[in-house]
Amino acid sequence: MSETNEQKNIRMIGKIGEFLFKTLTSNKPTVIYGGAGSGKSYNIALFLVTLYILSVEPFRVLITRKTNSSLTLTAYKLVEQILKDLGIKYEHIKSEQIIRFEDGTEFYFRGIDDPEKIKSSEFNIAWLEEATDFDEQDYLQIKLRLRRPPFRIRNLNNEIISVPNKIILSFNPVSLYNWVYPRFFERNAKEKADILHTNFLDNPYLPPEYRDELERLKETDPLLYRIYTLGEFAETVNTIYTNYRIIDESEVPDDFEEIFYGVDFGYNNPTAVLKIGKLGKSFYIIDEIYEIKMTNEDLIERLKSFVENKDDVVYCDSAEPQRIEELRNAGFLVIPAAKSVKDGIDFIKRLNLYISNKCSSTIKEIKLYKWKEDKNGAILDEPVKHFDHAMDAMRYAIYTSQSGRLKMTSTKVRT
C-alpha cells in the first residue's frame, strides 16, 4: 500500500460499514436491503474505495445497474464524488466508463443492458445497485464473471488478508414477487447469503427534514411506511394501476403517432421527467429523468438532449409558473398540465400502458402507487401523496394531452 493511501482518513457510517468489513472474507453473496435514506449506496461505494486504500495489490470491480443511463446518474457519480472528497488520484477513461487507480486497480461501470461489455471482462467484486431491477438470469451471468484470483488488503488491524471474489446486492424492497425474495429470503432459499437489513434510523447523517418526511408516512399509510421507510418486504394492496406491462427496451416501437413529455418539478424531492409515446390507445413510457437536487438550470441542460424535437410538447406542473416560463424562454414548448388528480387517474386506468425496463424509478413508483385508506381501512378516492413524482409526471402528460380538455399536436392547440 502506498504512503499516500496510508495517510487517508477512512470512515464508514454505522452498521452498514461494520457489516461489510465483518463479511469481507465470506464466500457468500452480500445482500444489503432496506428503506429510503439508510445510506446503502453511499456506504457500499465508500467501502469499495476503502478496499483500494487498503489494498496491497490491484483488483477489479464491476459496478452495475439494469441500465447504463440509470447507473451514470447514481453510483457512477457517487464514486467520483467520494474520490474527489478523499483527494484520491485516478485516471478516468470516459469512453469505456472505467476508473483506473495508480496501482492498476480498476472500477468498471456497466449497465446490464449492454451484456457484451460485461461478458468480455472478469472481476473480483460485483456490486448490483438496485438489484430488484435485474432478473435472476442477469444475476447468474454476473456471478460467472467473478473469475479473477483473490486479492489481498491490509485490514484495519494492520494484518494482510486475502479477499475472496464477492457479489454485493443492494436494494429497497418493492414487492414479495421478485426474484431476490425466493433466492435469498424464503425458508428454503436457493442460496445462502450474508444479509443486512437497514433503514433511515441507522443513518445519523440524514437531514432532519428528510427524516421527518419519512416518519410522516407512518400516519398517512402504514403499509407504505413499512415498505418504503422501513424497507420491509410486504404485499401492496389497493394499488391504483394494474393496466400496465413492463417491457424490454428493445420492444419499444421505433415510430409513434405522437411523442410528448411530462414534468413534475422537485428539488429535495426528485424531479421526474417522462418521455411518452402514443400508438393508438397504447402509451409507452420510453425513458425517464429522476433526480434530486436539480435546479431549473440543471433541468434545462438535461432536456436539451432528452427532448427529441423542440416541437414536442412538454406538460408541466401548473403550480410552478416561474419554472414553466424559464423552460419556455429556453425554447421548449411547455404547457401547464390539468391538475385534477382523480379525473386524470380514472382516464389513465382505461388505457394500455407499457413501461420500458430502463425506467426503473417509474416502475418502482407504479408498483407502490396506491389509494389512501381511512382509520377504519375504508379505501378513499385519493392516492397516497408520497413517492409519486413519476406518477404525477405521467398523469400530467397523458391526461392533459389526450382527455379532450386540451389537445396538442405539434405546435397547434385544439380545444
N, C-alpha and C positions, 0 to 999 in steps of 0.2 A: 504493500500500500504506500502510495507516495506521501511525502511530507505534507503536501498541500491538502490531501484528503484527511490526514490525521488531525489537522487543525480545525476541521469543520465542526460546527456545533450541531449535533444530532438530537432532534427532539420529535418524539411521536406523541400523538394525542390519545389519552385514555386507553380503554381496554382493547381497542382495535389494534394499536401498535403492539401491545403486550401479547395479544393472541398471535399476531403474525410472526413474532420472534419465537414464541413458545412452540409453534408448529413448524418452524423453519426446516427442521431436519426430518419431518414426517414425509412418507411417500404417498399419503392420501391427498386427494383434492382438498383445497381450502375454500370453504363456502362462507361468505360474509353477507348476511342479508338483514334487512330491517327497514325502518321508516325514514321519512324525509328528514334531512338536517342532522343525520348522525355522523357525518364525516367519513363515510365509507370510501368514496373515491379519493378524497384528499389523502387519507391515511395510507391507502394502498400505493398511490403514486409516490408519496414520500418514502414509504418502505422500500420501493424498488430503487429509488435514488440512493437511499441509505445503504442498500446492498452494494451499490457501486462504490460508495465511500469506504466501505469496509472490505472490499474485495482485494484479494492478493493475486488474482488472475482474471482475464476477461471472460465475460459471459454474454449471452444474447437473450433479449426479452421480446416477446410479442405482446403488444397491447392492441386489443381488437374490440370492435363493436359490430353489430349486424350490418351497418352500412358505413362506408368511409366518410360520408358527409356528416353523420352524427358524431363520428369519432374526432374529426378535426375541430369540432366545436366544444368538446368536453375534455377527455383525458389528454389529448394532444396538447391543448392549451394549458392544462393544469400542470403537466410535467415540465413544460417550458417555463412556466412561472416559478415553479419550485427551484429549478436550476438557476434561474435569474436571481431569486431571493437568496440562495446559498452562495452565489458567485462561483458556480462550478463551470469550468471551461468545457466546451463541447463543439463538435462540428455538426452543422445542420445540413443534411443532404435533402433539400426540399423536394426535388424531383422524385425521390424514392421514399420520402417520408421516413427517414432514418435519422436518429440522433446517435452520433458516434463520439465516444469519450477518448481521452488521451491514451488509455491503456488498451484500446481496441474493443472495449465493451460497447454493445450496440442495442438500442431500443428501436424496434420496428413498429410502426403504426400502420395497421392494415384493417380495412373493413372486410368482413367475410363475403361481401357482395362481389369481391374480386378474388375468388378462391385460388386462382393460379399463382398469385403473388405469395400466398401462404404456403402452398404445396412446394414451392421452389426453394424453401429455406427450412432450417432446423433451429430449434430454440432450447434454452434451458428452462425458461419460465414463460407461461402464457397467462395473461390477465384478460378475462372476458368481462368487460364492463356491461352492465345491464344484461346479464346472462339470460334472463327470461325472454329477450328479444330473439335469441338464437333458437334453432331447433336441435334436437338430440344428435342428429347426424352432423351438424356443424361442430358440436362439442367433441364428438368422437374423431372427426377429421383433425381437429386442432391437437388433440391428445397425441395423435400419431406423429406430430411434428416435434415432439419433445424428445429428441434423439441425441442431443449433444452430451459429451461426457460431463459429469458433475463438476462444479467449480468450487473454489474454496474462498472463505472470507475469514477475517479476524473478528470474532464476535465481541460483544460489549464487555466480556470478561478478559479480553486480550488473548483468547485461545483461537488457534486456527482450526476451523471445522469445515467439513465438506457439505455442500448444499445439494441435495438430490433435485432432479428435474421436477417441476411443480406446476400445477394449473390452479389458478385463483379465479373464483367466480364471485361477482358482487351484483346485487340487485335489490329492488324493492318489490316485495310480493304484490301481484295484481290479482291472481286467481289460483285456486287449487288445481285448475285444469291447465297445467303447464308441465312440460317435460321435467323440470327440476324437482317437482314435488315427489313423483314416484321414484325418481332416480336416487334422491338423497334423503327424503324425509319420511316416507312411509315405513311402517313396521318392517316390512320385507323389502327394504330399499335395494335397488340394483347394485349400489356402490356405496361403500363406507367413505365418509368424508369427515374432515375436521370442520365443525360448523360453529359459527358465532352469530348470535342474534344481537342486534343493537338498535337503539333509537335515539331520538334527539336528547334524551336525558343524559346520554353518555358523552355529549359534546359540550364541554364547559365554555367553548368559544362561540357558541351560537348567539347571534344578536337577539336581545330581549324581545324586540318587536316580532321577530320571526317565531320565537318560542311561544309567544302569546297567541299568535295566529294558529299555530299547530294545536295548542291547548283548546282553543275555542271550538274546534271541530268536535270535541267531546260532547259539547252541549247541542250542537246542530245536527250531528249524525254519528251516533256511537259506533256503527259498523264501519263507516269510512275512517273514523278515528283509529279503530283497530288496524285497518289495512294500511292507510296512508301515513298516519302519525306513528303508531307503534310498530308498524311493519310486520304484522302477523298474517299468516295465511288464513283466509276466510272466503266463504262463498258470498258473492254480492247478490242482493235481491233488489227487486224494483228498479232494475236498470231501465234507462229511458229508450235507448236504441237497440233494436235487435235486427234491423233491416240492413245489415252491412256484412261484407265479406272482406277478409284480408287477403290480398293477392300479392304474388311476387312482382317485383318491379318490372320484370320482363313481360308481364301480362297487361301492363298499361297500354292502351291503344296509342298508335302514333298520331292519329288525327282526331280532332274533336270539332263539334259544331261551334263550340264556344269555349274559351278559357278565361277565367276570372280569378280574383284573389280576395281573401278575407283577412282582415287585420284586427286583432284585439290588442290594444296598446297595454304595455306594462312597463315596470322598471324593477321594483323589488320582486314583484310577480313577473312571470315570463311574458315577454311579447310573443304572440303567436301569429304567424302568417301562414296561410294555406294556399297552395296553388290547386285549383279545382277545374276539371274538365267535364263538359256536358256532352252526352251522347244519347239522344232520345230522352227517355225517362231515367237514365242512369247517370250518376255523378261519381267521378273518380277523384279521390284525394291523391294528388300526384306527388306533391313534395311539401315540405314544411320548413319554417324557421321557428325555433322555440328556444329563446334565450332570455336570461335575466340581465339586469343592469344595461339595458340597451336604450341609449338616448335616441332622440329623433334623428340626429346626425348619423348615428350608427345605423339606424334602420334605413335611412335613405341610401346610404352607401351599399348596404346589402341588397336592397330592392333593385339597384341598378343592374345587377347580374341575375337576380331572381325572377323579375318580371320580364317575360319573353318579349313583349311588344308594348310600346308606350300607349297603344290604343286599347289594350286590355284593361278592363275596369277593376279597380281596387276598392272594395267595400270596407269601410272602417267604422269603428265605434263612434256613433254620432255625439257621444258625451265629451269628445276631445276635439272641439272645433279648431283650436290653435294648431294642434299637431296635423290635422287634416289640411289646413291651409299651407303649412310648411311642405307637406308632401306634394300638394298641387304646384307650389312655387318651384319645386324640384322637377316638375314636368310630368308627374303621374296623373292619370285620370282617376280621381278619387271621388267616391260618392258616399255620403253618410248613410249608414245602414238603418233599416227598420228595426225598432227596438223591442217589439212585442215578443217576449220570450216564449209564452205558451203557444201563440199562433205559429211562431217560427218552428218550434219543436213539432207541433201537430203536422205542419206542412212537410217537414223533412222525414217524418216517420212513414210517409206514404211513398217515398222514393226508394230507388235501389242505390245503395252506397257501396263503393268499392274503395278500399284503402290500401295504397301501396305499402309493402312491408318496410320501406325506408322511412315511413312516417311514424317512428316509434312512440313519440310523445302523444300524437293523436290517437294511436291505438290504445295506449295506457289510459288516456282520459275517457275514451268511449266505453271502455270496459267497466269503468268506475262511475260513470255519469248516471246518477240515479235520482229518483223522486224523493223529496223530503217526506218525513213521517212526523205526525204529532206525538205527544207524550203517551198516547194510548195505542200507537202503532198504526193509526189510520194514514193512508197514503194521501199526500196533498198534491195539488196541481202546480207544483213549483219545484224546480230542481235544487239539489244541494249546491249552494254557491261556494264551491271550493274545487280546486283542481279542474277548472272548466274553461281554460283560456282557448284551447284549440276548438272546443265545442262552441264557444261564442263566435270565434272567427268563422267556423263552418256555417253557423246559422246566419250570421251577418251576410255572407256571400250568397249562399243558395237561396235563402228565403227572400232577401231583398231583390235579387236579380230575376227570380222565377215566379214569385207569388202573384204577380199581376198588379201589385201596388206600384212597382217601378220596374219597367222592362228596359234593359240596356242591351244594345247590340252595337259593338264597337263604340264610336263616339256619339251615337244617336240615342235619344231618350224617347221612349214611348210610354204614355200613361193611359 
